[in-house]
Amino acid sequence: MATETAVSKDNLRIPLIDFSLFTTSSSTSRQAAARAILHGFTTSGFIYLKNHPIPSSVIDHVFAQSAKLFARPKEQKEALAWTTPRANRGYSAPGQEKVTQITDRDQVEKLRDQVPDLKESFEIGRDGEEGCPNEWPDEKLYSHPDRSEETKEGESDAKEFKSVMQDFFRRCQNLHTLVMRAIAVALSLPEQFFDGYTDVGDNTLRLLHYPQVSKNVFAQNKAQVRAGEHTDYGSITLLFQDDRGGLQVQSPEGTFVDAAPIPNTIVVNAADLLARWSNDVIKSTKHRVVEPPAPLEGANHPARYSIAYFCNPNFERIIDAIPGTFQEGVPGKDKKYESVKSGDYLVRRLEATY
C-alpha cells in the first residue's frame, strides 16, 4: 500500500507515503505513489515519506555534527554570523530571526520584541555561488591556540563538519529532484519537467537548535512559541525531526494540529513558490513550533534539534503557472499570479524576517 495516515485531526489528514514505490517499483505503483504525493500537497500541503533514499545513519551523523556546532561557545558561533538575505548563510543567534507571515518590517520587529523565536540556526547554501561563500567553521573554532594537539583535533573536526554537510546537501538535492519528478508525473507532465529548475541546487540546508527552556516561559506568555506560524518560501521543504515534538500544522478549521515525529521518515511540505507555480492547486500551509505536547517531569523542556532543507527553483529561473493549472477566460480558472524570478522572490521574503 502506497499510503497510510500520519496525522488525522480537525479535517487535516497528512499521508505517510512509501517513497520506494516511486523510486523502485513498476509503472502502476509509481503512478500511485506520485498521485498520493500530489494529493497530500493539494489537500494538506504536507506529507511524510518513509523508505526514502537517505540512510538513517547519515541523518544521525548530521544531527550529531549539528549538536556539536551549537554546543560551541557563543563567540565562536558569532564568528560565523549570518549577514544578508542575499547570502543567507551562517549563524543566527536566538531571537535574531522572527518567522512570520507579516511582511511589514516594523510589525515584524514589534512581534520579535514581544515573542522572540526561541531558536538558533546555521544556514548552508550551495558552494561556489559568487559573492555568497559558506561560513564553514575552521580549526580555530575547535581548538585552543596554544596547544598543537587540540589544533590538529580541531582541524579534523572542522573538515568532518564540512564534509558531512556537503554530502548531506547533495543527498537532499537529489531527493528534491525526485519529489518534483513525482509531482510532474501526477500532473501528467513529462517526468523531467522540473529538472531544469532544480539542477543548480540553489537550496538552503538549515541546522536548528531550540535550546532547553523553562515551562514557565510558556506559562507566563501564552503567545510564546519556539518558531512562529509561517509558510515556507520556496518549492518544498524536507524536514528531519528529533523525537521531542512541537511541530504543528494548521488544519482547514484553523486549529494547529501536532505533526508528531515518526521514526525514519521525512516530513515534506509544499512552499509558497510551488503554490504560486501551481496556481494554488498545491497548498502552502502554515505551521509553527510550540511547547512540546507531551507533559514532562521537571521544570524544563529539553532541547530540540531539527534539520530543514529548503528547496528552491534555480534563482535565475522565472516562475509562471504550470501548464494545465489554469484556463484563460474561464471564471475561477484564470492565472492568479504574475511571473516572478525565483531568487528575487526569496530575497524579498527573507528581508522581512531578519
C-alpha positions as CSV (number, residue, x, y, z in Angstrom):
1,M,0.0,0.0,0.0
2,A,1.4,3.4,-1.0
3,T,-0.3,5.5,1.6
4,E,-1.1,5.3,5.3
5,T,-2.1,8.2,7.6
6,A,0.4,10.1,9.7
7,V,-1.9,12.8,11.1
8,S,-5.7,13.0,11.2
9,K,-7.5,15.6,13.2
10,D,-9.8,18.6,12.6
11,N,-10.2,17.7,8.9
12,L,-6.4,17.7,8.5
13,R,-5.1,14.5,7.0
14,I,-1.4,14.1,6.3
15,P,-0.4,11.0,4.5
16,L,2.5,8.7,5.2
17,I,3.8,7.6,1.8
18,D,6.2,4.7,0.9
19,F,8.5,6.6,-1.4
20,S,10.3,3.4,-2.6
21,L,7.2,2.7,-4.6
22,F,8.1,5.7,-6.8
23,T,11.8,5.1,-7.0
24,T,12.0,1.4,-7.5
25,S,8.6,0.0,-8.4
26,S,6.6,-0.8,-11.5
27,S,4.8,1.8,-13.6
28,T,1.5,1.3,-11.8
29,S,3.0,1.6,-8.3
30,R,5.0,4.7,-9.4
31,Q,1.8,6.3,-10.6
32,A,0.0,5.5,-7.4
33,A,2.8,6.9,-5.3
34,A,3.1,10.1,-7.4
35,R,-0.7,10.6,-7.2
36,A,-0.6,10.1,-3.4
37,I,2.2,12.8,-3.1
38,L,0.3,15.3,-5.2
39,H,-2.9,14.6,-3.3
40,G,-1.2,15.2,0.0
41,F,0.2,18.5,-1.3
42,T,-3.2,19.6,-2.7
43,T,-5.2,18.8,0.4
44,S,-3.0,19.4,3.5
45,G,0.2,20.8,1.9
46,F,2.2,18.2,3.9
47,I,3.3,14.6,3.6
48,Y,5.5,12.1,5.4
49,L,7.9,10.0,3.4
50,K,9.2,6.6,4.5
51,N,11.6,4.3,2.7
52,H,13.3,7.3,1.2
53,P,16.9,7.2,-0.2
54,I,18.7,8.9,2.7
55,P,20.0,6.3,5.2
56,S,19.2,6.8,8.8
57,S,22.9,6.5,9.7
58,V,23.6,9.6,7.5
59,I,20.9,11.6,9.2
60,D,22.1,10.6,12.6
61,H,25.6,11.8,11.8
62,V,24.3,15.1,10.6
63,F,22.3,15.6,13.8
64,A,25.4,14.8,15.8
65,Q,27.5,17.3,13.9
66,S,24.8,19.9,14.3
67,A,24.6,19.4,18.1
68,K,28.4,19.7,18.3
69,L,28.4,23.0,16.4
70,F,25.6,24.6,18.6
71,A,27.5,23.4,21.8
72,R,30.4,25.7,20.9
73,P,30.9,29.0,22.9
74,K,28.7,32.0,21.8
75,E,31.7,34.0,20.5
76,Q,32.8,31.1,18.2
77,K,29.4,30.8,16.7
78,E,29.1,34.5,16.2
79,A,32.3,34.5,14.2
80,L,30.3,32.7,11.6
81,A,27.4,35.2,11.7
82,W,24.6,35.3,9.1
83,T,25.0,38.5,7.1
84,T,22.4,39.2,4.4
85,P,19.2,37.8,2.8
86,R,21.1,37.5,-0.5
87,A,23.8,35.3,1.0
88,N,21.5,33.6,3.6
89,R,24.5,31.7,5.1
90,G,25.9,31.4,8.6
91,Y,24.9,31.5,12.2
92,S,21.7,33.3,13.6
93,A,21.5,33.7,17.4
94,P,18.3,33.2,19.4
95,G,15.8,35.9,18.7
96,Q,17.6,37.2,15.6
97,E,15.1,35.8,13.1
98,K,11.3,36.0,13.6
99,V,9.5,33.7,11.2
100,T,6.0,35.1,10.4
101,Q,3.6,35.8,7.6
102,I,3.9,39.5,8.3
103,T,5.9,41.4,5.7
104,D,6.0,44.9,7.2
105,R,9.4,45.2,8.9
106,D,8.1,47.5,11.7
107,Q,5.4,45.0,12.6
108,V,7.9,42.1,12.5
109,E,10.2,44.0,14.8
110,K,7.4,44.6,17.3
111,L,6.4,40.9,17.2
112,R,10.1,39.9,17.7
113,D,10.2,42.1,20.8
114,Q,7.0,40.6,22.2
115,V,7.6,36.9,21.4
116,P,11.0,36.2,20.1
117,D,11.6,32.8,18.4
118,L,13.4,30.5,20.9
119,K,15.9,29.0,18.4
120,E,19.3,29.4,16.9
121,S,20.2,28.3,13.4
122,F,23.1,27.7,11.0
123,E,22.5,28.1,7.2
124,I,24.5,26.4,4.5
125,G,24.0,27.1,0.8
126,R,25.4,25.9,-2.5
127,D,29.2,26.0,-2.6
128,G,30.6,28.1,-5.4
129,E,27.9,30.8,-5.6
130,E,29.7,34.0,-6.5
131,G,29.7,36.5,-3.6
132,C,28.0,34.1,-1.2
133,P,30.6,31.9,0.4
134,N,29.5,29.4,3.1
135,E,30.6,30.3,6.6
136,W,32.4,27.0,7.2
137,P,33.9,26.5,10.6
138,D,37.7,26.2,10.6
139,E,40.1,24.7,13.1
140,K,40.1,28.0,15.1
141,L,36.6,27.2,16.3
142,Y,37.5,23.8,17.6
143,S,40.9,24.3,19.2
144,H,42.9,26.2,21.8
145,P,45.6,28.4,20.0
146,D,48.4,27.3,22.3
147,R,48.1,23.5,22.1
148,S,49.1,21.8,18.9
149,E,47.3,18.5,19.6
150,E,44.0,20.3,20.1
151,T,44.7,22.3,16.9
152,K,45.1,19.1,15.0
153,E,41.9,17.7,16.5
154,G,40.1,21.0,15.7
155,E,41.2,20.9,12.1
156,S,39.9,17.3,11.8
157,D,36.6,18.3,13.4
158,A,36.2,21.3,11.0
159,K,36.9,19.1,8.0
160,E,34.5,16.5,9.1
161,F,31.7,19.0,9.7
162,K,32.2,20.4,6.2
163,S,32.4,17.0,4.5
164,V,29.3,15.7,6.3
165,M,27.2,18.8,5.4
166,Q,28.3,18.9,1.8
167,D,27.4,15.2,1.4
168,F,24.0,15.7,3.0
169,F,23.3,18.8,0.9
170,R,23.8,16.7,-2.2
171,R,21.6,13.9,-1.0
172,C,18.8,16.3,-0.2
173,Q,19.2,18.0,-3.6
174,N,18.8,14.6,-5.3
175,L,15.7,13.9,-3.2
176,H,14.3,17.3,-4.1
177,T,14.6,16.3,-7.8
178,L,12.9,13.0,-7.2
179,V,9.9,14.6,-5.3
180,M,9.5,17.2,-8.1
181,R,9.5,14.4,-10.7
182,A,6.7,12.6,-8.7
183,I,4.7,15.9,-8.8
184,A,5.3,16.1,-12.6
185,V,4.2,12.6,-13.2
186,A,1.0,13.2,-11.1
187,L,0.3,16.4,-13.1
188,S,0.6,14.4,-16.4
189,L,3.7,16.5,-17.3
190,P,7.0,15.0,-18.7
191,E,8.8,13.4,-15.7
192,Q,11.8,15.7,-16.1
193,F,9.7,18.9,-16.4
194,F,11.2,20.4,-13.3
195,D,14.8,19.1,-13.7
196,G,15.9,22.4,-15.3
197,Y,14.6,24.2,-12.3
198,T,16.3,22.1,-9.7
199,D,19.7,21.2,-11.3
200,V,21.7,24.2,-9.9
201,G,20.9,23.4,-6.3
202,D,20.0,27.0,-5.1
203,N,18.8,25.5,-1.8
204,T,19.5,26.1,1.9
205,L,20.4,23.5,4.5
206,R,19.4,24.8,7.9
207,L,20.5,23.3,11.2
208,L,18.2,24.2,14.0
209,H,18.6,24.1,17.8
210,Y,15.8,25.0,20.1
211,P,17.6,25.4,23.5
212,Q,16.3,23.9,26.7
213,V,13.6,26.2,28.1
214,S,11.7,26.6,31.3
215,K,8.0,25.6,31.3
216,N,7.3,29.0,32.9
217,V,8.3,30.8,29.7
218,F,5.3,29.3,28.0
219,A,3.0,29.5,31.1
220,Q,3.7,33.3,31.6
221,N,3.3,34.2,27.9
222,K,0.6,32.2,26.1
223,A,1.7,33.6,22.8
224,Q,5.3,32.3,23.2
225,V,6.4,29.8,20.6
226,R,9.7,28.3,19.6
227,A,9.1,29.3,16.0
228,G,6.1,31.5,14.9
229,E,3.5,30.4,12.5
230,H,4.6,30.8,8.9
231,T,4.7,29.2,5.5
232,D,8.0,28.4,3.7
233,Y,9.1,30.3,0.7
234,G,10.5,28.0,-2.0
235,S,9.2,24.9,-3.7
236,I,9.3,22.2,-1.0
237,T,11.0,21.7,2.4
238,L,12.5,18.5,3.7
239,L,12.2,18.4,7.5
240,F,14.1,16.0,9.7
241,Q,12.9,15.9,13.3
242,D,14.3,14.6,16.5
243,D,11.9,12.9,18.9
244,R,11.0,15.9,21.0
245,G,8.0,17.1,19.1
246,G,6.4,20.6,18.9
247,L,5.8,20.9,15.2
248,Q,2.2,21.9,14.4
249,V,0.3,22.3,11.1
250,Q,-2.7,24.5,10.6
251,S,-5.9,22.5,9.8
252,P,-8.7,23.5,7.5
253,E,-10.6,24.5,10.6
254,G,-7.9,27.0,11.6
255,T,-6.6,25.0,14.5
256,F,-3.0,23.9,14.9
257,V,-2.5,20.1,15.0
258,D,0.5,18.2,16.2
259,A,2.7,16.7,13.5
260,A,4.4,14.2,15.7
261,P,7.8,12.7,14.8
262,I,7.7,9.3,13.2
263,P,11.0,7.4,13.2
264,N,12.8,7.0,9.8
265,T,10.5,9.4,8.0
266,I,10.9,12.9,6.4
267,V,8.2,15.5,6.7
268,V,7.9,17.3,3.4
269,N,5.8,20.4,2.9
270,A,4.9,22.4,-0.1
271,A,6.1,26.1,0.0
272,D,4.9,29.4,-1.4
273,L,6.6,29.3,-4.8
274,L,5.3,25.9,-5.6
275,A,1.8,27.0,-4.6
276,R,2.2,30.0,-6.9
277,W,3.7,27.9,-9.6
278,S,0.7,25.5,-9.5
279,N,-1.8,28.4,-9.5
280,D,-2.8,27.3,-5.9
281,V,-3.6,23.8,-6.9
282,I,-0.9,22.9,-4.4
283,K,-1.2,24.3,-0.9
284,S,1.5,26.1,1.2
285,T,0.2,25.6,4.7
286,K,1.0,27.5,7.8
287,H,3.0,25.7,10.5
288,R,4.8,26.5,13.7
289,V,6.9,25.0,16.5
290,V,5.4,25.3,20.0
291,E,5.9,23.9,23.5
292,P,6.2,20.1,23.2
293,P,2.8,18.4,23.5
294,A,3.8,15.7,26.0
295,P,3.8,16.6,29.7
296,L,7.3,16.3,31.1
297,E,8.6,16.0,34.6
298,G,10.8,18.7,35.9
299,A,10.8,22.5,35.3
300,N,12.4,22.5,31.8
301,H,11.6,21.3,28.3
302,P,14.8,19.7,26.9
303,A,16.5,21.0,23.8
304,R,15.0,20.2,20.4
305,Y,17.1,19.7,17.2
306,S,15.8,19.6,13.6
307,I,17.2,19.9,10.1
308,A,15.3,21.7,7.4
309,Y,16.4,21.6,3.8
310,F,14.7,24.4,1.9
311,C,14.4,23.5,-1.8
312,N,14.1,26.3,-4.3
313,P,13.8,26.7,-8.0
314,N,17.1,27.9,-9.5
315,F,17.4,31.5,-8.6
316,E,17.7,32.7,-12.2
317,R,14.5,30.9,-13.4
318,I,11.2,32.7,-13.9
319,I,8.3,31.0,-12.2
320,D,5.0,31.1,-14.0
321,A,1.9,29.0,-13.8
322,I,2.4,25.4,-14.8
323,P,0.6,24.3,-17.9
324,G,-2.7,22.7,-17.1
325,T,-3.2,24.5,-13.8
326,F,-5.1,27.4,-15.4
327,Q,-7.5,28.2,-18.3
328,E,-7.5,31.8,-19.5
329,G,-11.0,33.3,-19.7
330,V,-12.6,30.6,-17.6
331,P,-14.1,32.0,-14.4
332,G,-12.2,30.7,-11.4
333,K,-9.5,29.1,-13.6
334,D,-7.6,32.2,-14.6
335,K,-3.9,32.6,-13.8
336,K,-3.7,34.1,-10.3
337,Y,-0.1,35.4,-10.2
338,E,2.3,37.4,-12.3
339,S,5.5,35.6,-13.2
340,V,8.4,36.2,-10.8
341,K,12.1,35.5,-10.6
342,S,12.8,32.8,-8.0
343,G,15.8,34.4,-6.4
344,D,14.2,37.9,-6.2
345,Y,11.1,36.5,-4.5
346,L,13.1,34.6,-1.9
347,V,15.3,37.6,-1.0
348,R,12.2,39.7,-0.5
349,R,10.7,37.2,1.8
350,L,13.9,36.8,3.9
351,E,14.3,40.6,4.2
352,A,11.2,40.8,6.3
353,T,12.2,38.2,8.8
354,Y,15.7,39.4,9.9
